[in-house]
């Protein structure tokens, strides 16, 4: 059976945070998650690239490495990988059906995310992975991934105001939810957080007697290489290639390397050459990714919240591009004004499109908002789809063209380039 036809009907359950359904479901499946060594990664931004670095290095080090991420860009199978290889569509369909059969008739039906999360735990247990890198879906405390009682390491990459509708209105509220993945005595690697958020995370880690590690961002030593100072004292350093774009990767890669250093101290065999080769081979599509569209160079990035938008603008500015041409589509639930404030500058051009097959913001309403926020845009137009907007954008500019605003938009675009 087609995986979309299995999972699509479950969408109407929506986001329904809580652990009771997933705990019952996993118990019915024999608690597969209890047989897996886990690195658990939460954060507003950066968690995907940290997971990508970790799984690439651990695979290179010779470990059978599971990776679970969300959302996918093009295909459901991207969410569940072993040694960087996505699960086959056939295996995923079989697993999802097995998970659905395990739902007790008397129990509340699990959400779509809970079903696929249970499928991931089951697959990793069946395949006897040595270690699994698990990315939190939403928040942390009540997220369906938060069933591992003793993670090897817990990572919190960054915290900013996103998904506040579900997680609470302030950064401290959001931090409380993300800190919910911290478990007694388990090491915590923490990125640079706003003061209110850091206070909450530190307090939770101290309460549970967890060692806390806060690595400094790596140093850029050439355009594609960085240097990480170890957590030890006196520190030694390692130089490694950095294939992912943007200043933020100095922070994300340092979080990954600090996590690997803790694993080394726990007895995992991860050589310097495995780190260097694993970092070199890391791929994380749809995030500050350059590609060619109809013989034009195009930069694509999710940039689906204000903090990610600022990171993208900083990267674009580092290219000294002159004026920037933006092709943007956003979901209706996002902070449109703050994203525009981060991205748009005088004389930029803006082409607005809907996000297909999703709860899209109205491009005309976005255009009105953008003109209010940045009245000196050189151009602001709406288009019915990405391809017509890009065609127009490249006809009218020699500057950098950036497609961004939603991972769903990026996924749809990449899927149109490489139909599944």
C-alpha positions in Angstrom: 0.0 0.0 0.0 1.2 3.5 -0.8 2.7 5.3 2.3 0.8 8.5 1.6 -2.5 6.7 1.5 -1.7 5.1 4.9 -0.5 8.3 6.6 -2.6 11.0 5.0 -5.9 10.0 6.7 -4.2 10.5 10.1 -3.6 14.2 9.4 -7.0 15.1 10.8 -5.7 14.1 14.3 -3.4 17.2 14.0 -0.9 18.2 16.6 -1.9 16.6 20.0 1.0 16.7 22.3 1.2 14.1 25.1 3.0 10.8 25.8 0.1 8.5 26.9 -0.8 7.3 23.4 2.8 6.6 22.2 3.7 4.9 25.5 0.7 2.5 25.1 1.5 1.9 21.5 5.2 1.1 22.1 4.2 -1.2 25.0 1.9 -3.1 22.5 4.9 -3.3 20.1 7.2 -4.7 22.9 8.9 -1.4 23.8 11.4 -1.4 20.9 12.8 2.0 22.0 14.2 0.4 25.2 16.6 -1.6 23.1 18.3 1.4 21.4 21.1 3.7 22.4 20.0 7.2 21.7 21.2 10.8 21.1 18.2 13.0 21.6 18.3 16.4 19.9 15.9 19.3 20.4 16.0 23.0 19.5 14.2 25.7 17.5 16.8 25.8 14.7 20.0 23.8 14.0 18.8 20.4 15.3 18.5 19.0 11.8 22.1 19.8 10.8 23.4 18.6 14.2 21.6 15.3 13.5 23.1 15.2 10.0 26.7 15.7 11.3 26.3 13.1 14.0 24.8 10.4 11.8 27.4 11.0 9.1 30.3 10.8 11.5 29.0 7.8 13.4 28.3 5.9 10.2 31.9 6.7 9.0 33.2 5.5 12.4 31.7 2.1 11.5 28.6 2.1 13.7 25.2 1.0 12.4 23.5 4.4 12.8 19.8 5.2 12.8 18.5 8.7 12.2 15.0 10.0 12.7 14.1 13.5 11.6 11.0 15.6 10.7 9.5 16.9 8.6 10.6 15.3 5.3 11.2 17.5 2.3 10.0 15.2 -0.6 9.2 11.7 0.7 8.3 10.1 4.0 11.2 7.7 3.7 13.7 10.5 4.4 12.6 10.6 8.0 14.0 7.1 8.9 17.5 6.3 7.8 20.2 3.8 8.6 23.7 4.7 7.7 22.5 7.7 5.7 20.2 5.4 3.6 16.4 6.1 3.7 14.1 3.2 4.6 12.5 1.7 1.5 8.9 2.7 0.8 7.8 -0.9 1.0 9.4 -1.5 4.4 8.0 1.8 5.7 4.5 0.8 4.5 4.8 -2.6 6.2 6.0 -1.0 9.4 3.2 1.6 9.5 0.6 -1.2 9.0 2.2 -3.2 11.8 2.1 -0.2 14.1 -1.6 0.5 13.2 -2.5 -3.1 14.0 -0.9 -2.6 17.4 -3.3 0.2 18.4 -5.8 -1.2 21.0 -9.4 -0.6 20.0 -10.2 0.9 23.4 -7.3 3.4 23.2 -7.4 7.0 21.8 -6.0 6.7 18.3 -2.5 8.0 17.9 -1.6 11.0 15.7 0.2 10.7 12.4 3.5 11.8 14.0 3.1 9.2 16.8 2.5 6.4 14.2 5.6 7.2 12.2 7.7 7.7 15.3 6.6 4.3 16.6 7.5 2.9 13.1 11.0 4.4 13.5 11.6 2.9 16.9 10.4 -0.5 15.7 12.6 -0.3 12.6 15.7 0.7 14.5 15.2 -2.2 17.0 14.5 -4.7 14.2 17.6 -3.6 12.4 19.7 -3.7 15.6 21.2 -0.3 15.2 24.2 0.5 17.4 23.0 4.0 18.0 20.2 6.3 16.8 20.2 10.0 16.4 16.6 11.2 17.2 15.3 14.6 16.4 12.5 16.0 18.5 9.4 16.8 16.4 7.8 19.7 18.4 8.9 21.0 21.7 10.3 18.1 23.7 8.6 17.3 27.0 5.4 15.9 25.4 6.9 15.0 22.0 6.4 11.4 20.8 10.2 11.0 20.7 10.5 11.7 24.4 10.2 8.1 25.6 13.9 7.2 26.0 14.7 7.2 29.7 18.5 7.1 29.4 19.8 8.9 26.3 23.6 8.8 25.9 23.6 12.6 25.3 20.8 15.2 25.2 21.4 18.2 22.9 19.5 21.5 22.9 20.7 23.5 20.0 18.8 26.8 20.2 15.7 28.3 21.5 13.6 31.1 20.0 9.9 31.9 19.8 8.3 29.4 17.5 5.3 27.1 17.8 4.3 29.3 20.7 0.7 28.3 20.1 1.5 24.9 21.4 4.5 25.5 23.6 3.6 28.8 25.5 4.0 32.5 24.8 7.5 33.2 26.2 11.0 32.0 25.4 11.1 30.6 29.0 7.9 28.6 28.4 9.4 27.2 25.2 12.6 26.4 27.0 10.7 24.5 29.7 9.2 22.3 27.0 12.5 21.6 25.3 14.2 21.0 28.6 11.7 18.2 29.1 13.9 15.8 27.2 16.7 16.1 29.9 16.9 12.9 31.9 18.5 12.2 35.3 22.3 12.1 35.1 22.5 12.2 31.3 25.0 14.7 29.8 23.4 17.8 28.2 25.1 19.7 25.3 23.6 23.2 25.1 23.9 25.8 22.4 23.9 29.5 23.0 20.5 30.3 24.4 18.7 33.6 25.3 19.3 34.3 29.0 15.7 33.4 30.1 15.9 30.1 28.2 19.4 29.2 29.5 18.3 29.8 33.1 15.4 27.3 32.6 17.5 24.7 30.9 20.4 25.0 33.4 18.0 24.8 36.3 16.4 21.6 35.0 19.8 20.0 34.2 21.1 20.8 37.7 17.9 19.5 39.3 18.4 16.2 37.5 22.2 16.2 38.3 23.2 16.3 34.6 26.6 17.5 33.5 26.2 20.5 31.2 28.5 21.2 28.2 28.4 24.5 26.4 31.0 24.4 23.6 32.2 27.6 22.0 31.4 28.0 18.2 34.2 26.6 16.0 36.6 29.0 14.4 36.5 29.5 10.6 40.0 28.8 9.4 39.3 28.9 5.6 36.1 29.2 3.5 35.3 25.5 3.9 37.2 24.5 7.0 36.7 25.1 10.8 38.6 24.3 14.0 36.9 23.0 17.1 38.5 23.4 20.6 37.7 20.3 22.8 35.8 20.4 26.1 38.9 19.1 27.9 41.3 21.2 29.8 43.8 22.1 28.5 41.8 21.9 25.2 43.2 20.2 22.1 41.7 21.1 18.7 40.6 19.4 15.5 40.3 20.9 12.1 37.6 19.6 9.8 35.7 20.5 6.6 32.4 22.3 6.9 30.3 21.5 3.8 27.1 23.2 5.1 26.7 26.9 4.4 26.4 29.8 6.8 28.1 31.2 9.9 25.6 29.3 12.1 27.3 26.0 11.1 30.3 27.0 13.2 27.9 26.7 16.2 26.0 23.6 14.9 29.2 21.7 14.1 30.7 22.5 17.5 27.5 21.1 19.2 27.9 17.9 17.1 31.6 17.6 17.9 31.0 18.2 21.7 28.4 15.4 21.5 30.9 13.1 19.8 33.6 13.9 22.4 31.2 12.8 25.2 30.5 9.6 23.3 34.3 9.0 23.1 34.6 9.4 26.8 31.8 6.9 27.2 33.9 4.4 25.2 32.6 4.8 21.7 35.4 4.4 19.1 35.3 7.6 17.0 38.7 8.4 15.4 39.8 11.8 14.2 39.8 10.6 10.6 36.1 9.4 11.1 35.2 12.9 12.3 37.0 14.6 9.4 35.6 12.3 6.8 32.1 12.2 8.4 31.9 16.0 8.6 33.1 16.3 4.9 30.3 13.9 3.8 27.5 15.6 5.7 24.5 16.5 3.5 21.4 18.4 4.7 19.3 19.4 1.7 17.0 22.4 1.6 19.0 24.4 4.1 21.2 27.1 2.6 21.6 24.9 -0.4 22.8 26.2 -3.8 21.4 24.5 -6.9 20.9 25.2 -10.6 17.4 25.9 -11.9 17.1 26.4 -15.7 20.8 27.3 -15.8 20.5 29.9 -13.1 22.1 29.6 -9.6 19.5 29.6 -6.9 19.8 29.6 -3.1 17.1 27.7 -1.3 16.5 27.6 2.5 13.5 26.8 4.8 13.9 30.0 6.9 10.5 29.3 8.4 10.9 31.3 11.6 12.4 34.7 12.5 15.7 33.3 13.9 16.3 31.1 10.8 15.4 34.1 8.6 18.0 36.2 10.4 20.6 33.5 9.9 19.8 33.4 6.2 20.0 37.1 5.8 23.4 37.1 7.5 24.6 34.5 5.1 23.3 36.3 2.1 24.9 39.6 3.3 28.2 37.8 3.6 28.1 37.2 -0.1 28.0 41.0 -0.7 25.2 40.5 -3.2 23.9 44.0 -3.7 20.1 43.9 -3.8 18.5 40.5 -3.1 15.6 38.9 -5.0 13.3 36.9 -2.7 10.8 34.3 -3.7 8.8 33.6 -0.6 5.9 31.4 0.5 4.8 30.9 4.1 2.4 28.9 6.2 -0.5 30.9 7.8 0.7 30.0 11.3 4.2 31.7 11.0 5.4 35.1 12.3 5.2 36.8 8.9 6.1 40.3 10.1 9.2 39.2 12.0 10.4 37.0 9.1 10.0 40.0 6.7 11.8 42.3 9.2 14.7 39.8 9.2 14.9 39.3 5.5 13.9 42.4 3.6 16.0 45.5 2.9 15.6 48.6 0.7 15.7 47.9 -3.0 15.2 44.2 -2.6 12.7 42.5 -4.9 9.9 40.2 -3.5 7.9 37.6 -5.3 5.2 36.0 -3.1 3.7 32.5 -3.8 1.4 30.1 -2.0 2.7 27.0 -0.3 1.0 24.1 -2.2 -1.0 21.5 -0.4 -0.7 23.2 3.0 -2.3 25.9 5.2 -0.7 28.7 3.2 -0.7 32.4 4.0 -2.4 34.5 1.4 0.3 36.0 -1.0 -1.8 39.2 -1.4 -2.0 39.7 2.4 1.7 39.0 2.6 2.4 41.6 -0.1 0.5 44.3 1.9 2.4 43.4 5.1 5.8 43.4 3.3 5.1 46.8 1.8 4.3 48.2 5.2 7.4 46.7 6.8 9.8 47.6 4.0 8.1 50.4 1.9 11.3 50.9 -0.2 11.2 47.5 -1.9 12.1 47.8 -5.5 9.3 45.4 -6.5 6.6 43.4 -4.7 4.4 41.0 -6.7 2.4 37.8 -6.2 2.5 34.7 -8.4 0.3 31.6 -8.5 3.3 29.2 -8.2 7.0 28.9 -7.6 8.0 28.2 -11.2 6.3 31.4 -12.6 7.8 33.5 -9.8 11.3 32.1 -10.4 11.0 32.6 -14.2 10.1 36.3 -13.6 12.7 36.7 -10.9 15.5 35.5 -13.1 14.3 37.5 -16.1 14.5 40.7 -14.0 17.7 40.4 -12.0 21.4 39.6 -12.1 21.5 39.5 -8.3 21.2 36.6 -5.8 17.8 34.9 -6.0 16.6 33.1 -2.8 13.7 30.8 -2.5 12.6 30.5 1.2 9.9 30.8 3.8 8.7 27.3 4.4 10.3 23.8 4.4 7.1 22.5 2.8 7.6 25.0 -0.1 11.2 23.9 -0.4 10.2 20.2 -0.4 7.5 20.8 -3.0 10.1 22.6 -5.2 12.7 19.9 -4.8 10.0 17.3 -5.6 9.1 19.1 -8.8 12.8 18.9 -9.8 13.1 15.2 -9.1 9.6 13.6 -9.2 9.4 10.6 -6.9 
